[in-house]
Amino acid sequence: MTAPVGSKANPSKFDCYPDLAEDEPYFVIRADDPLSNALVELHAYIGAGQSGAAHNKLAEIMALTADRPPRPSGSPKYRETFAISSSMEQWRDSRSAR
């Protein structure tokens, strides 16, 4: 049986890990996250310029999370996610300034 595409055992042909710069921030969405497939689809729709499909997928994500209590803003995981996002932006900005 072949391992699922995009796994450690069967990386996608677009797998980025070998290409990551030593100081390049990254964020992993694992399959055990209940929103993982919807978030990846949203990313694909946005990248493909399919704004209608992206809007619909975002609405689906919001509906899936509507009944869950929000993570407290003081949560270490919440704060670290935003720190990674900020690091990504700063890293890109520093690369474009070169």
C-alpha positions as CSV (number, residue, x, y, z in Angstrom):
1,M,0.0,0.0,0.0
2,T,1.4,3.4,-1.0
3,A,1.5,6.1,1.6
4,P,-0.8,9.1,1.1
5,V,0.6,11.8,-1.1
6,G,2.0,14.7,0.9
7,S,3.1,12.5,3.8
8,K,6.6,12.0,5.1
9,A,6.7,8.6,3.4
10,N,5.4,10.0,0.1
11,P,6.2,13.7,-0.2
12,S,4.4,15.8,-2.8
13,K,6.6,16.6,-5.8
14,F,6.1,20.2,-4.6
15,D,7.3,19.4,-1.1
16,C,9.1,22.5,0.2
17,Y,11.1,21.1,3.1
18,P,14.3,20.3,1.1
19,D,14.2,23.9,-0.3
20,L,13.6,25.8,3.0
21,A,16.4,28.3,3.8
22,E,18.0,27.6,7.1
23,D,16.3,30.8,8.6
24,E,13.0,30.6,6.7
25,P,9.9,30.4,8.9
26,Y,7.3,27.8,8.0
27,F,3.9,26.6,9.3
28,V,2.6,23.1,9.2
29,I,-1.1,22.1,9.0
30,R,-1.5,18.5,9.9
31,A,-4.2,16.1,8.7
32,D,-5.4,15.6,12.3
33,D,-6.5,19.3,12.4
34,P,-10.3,19.1,11.6
35,L,-9.9,22.2,9.4
36,S,-6.8,21.0,7.5
37,N,-8.3,20.0,4.2
38,A,-10.6,23.1,4.0
39,L,-7.7,25.4,4.8
40,V,-5.5,23.8,2.1
41,E,-8.4,24.0,-0.4
42,L,-8.9,27.7,0.5
43,H,-5.2,28.3,-0.2
44,A,-5.5,26.5,-3.6
45,Y,-8.5,28.5,-4.6
46,I,-6.9,31.8,-3.7
47,G,-3.7,30.9,-5.6
48,A,-5.8,29.9,-8.6
49,G,-7.6,33.2,-8.6
50,Q,-10.9,31.5,-8.0
51,S,-12.4,34.1,-5.7
52,G,-15.9,32.7,-5.7
53,A,-14.8,29.3,-4.7
54,A,-12.5,30.8,-2.1
55,H,-15.3,32.8,-0.6
56,N,-17.5,29.7,-0.4
57,K,-14.7,27.7,1.2
58,L,-14.1,30.4,3.8
59,A,-17.9,30.5,4.6
60,E,-17.7,26.7,5.1
61,I,-14.7,27.1,7.4
62,M,-16.5,29.8,9.4
63,A,-19.6,27.6,9.7
64,L,-17.4,24.7,11.0
65,T,-15.9,26.9,13.7
66,A,-19.1,28.8,14.7
67,D,-20.0,26.4,17.5
68,R,-16.5,26.2,19.0
69,P,-15.4,28.6,21.7
70,P,-12.6,30.8,20.5
71,R,-9.1,30.1,21.7
72,P,-8.3,32.7,24.4
73,S,-6.1,35.5,23.0
74,G,-3.6,34.8,25.7
75,S,-3.1,31.2,24.5
76,P,0.6,30.4,23.8
77,K,-0.4,28.5,20.6
78,Y,-2.5,31.5,19.4
79,R,0.3,34.0,20.1
80,E,2.9,31.8,18.5
81,T,0.8,31.4,15.3
82,F,0.8,35.2,14.9
83,A,4.5,35.4,15.7
84,I,5.2,32.9,12.9
85,S,3.0,34.9,10.5
86,S,5.0,38.1,11.4
87,S,8.3,36.2,11.0
88,M,7.2,35.1,7.5
89,E,6.4,38.7,6.5
90,Q,9.7,40.0,7.9
91,W,11.7,37.2,6.3
92,R,10.1,38.0,2.8
93,D,10.7,41.7,3.3
94,S,14.3,41.2,4.2
95,R,14.8,39.0,1.1
96,S,13.2,41.5,-1.3
97,A,15.4,44.3,0.2
98,R,18.6,42.5,-0.9
